[in-house]
Amino acid sequence: MIPPTHPRYRSLLERERVVEGVRDGYVALQGLIAHGRGECFDYLIGEATQPFAERAIEAAAAALLTAKHPVISVNG
């Protein structure tokens, strides 16, 4: 069990879910690799969401909320 106070708590829980998905056959092994790549960038930028990324997230959410036929495509 990972203590909730661990600095990587959320990411480690997410990684475990991806591992379970690989084990159960509904996530490709590449999904685990993609998650690790994201963690690597978190370490490089100090585990902080950069302001430009927050603006991009808000813009994407606004586009989804206002779209007539919203689509989410998942990669990785």
PyMOL commands that set and color helices and strands:
alter all, ss='L'
color gray80, all
select helices_A, chain A and resi 9-24+29-44+51-66
alter helices_A, ss='H'
color red, helices_A
deselect
rebuild
show_as cartoon
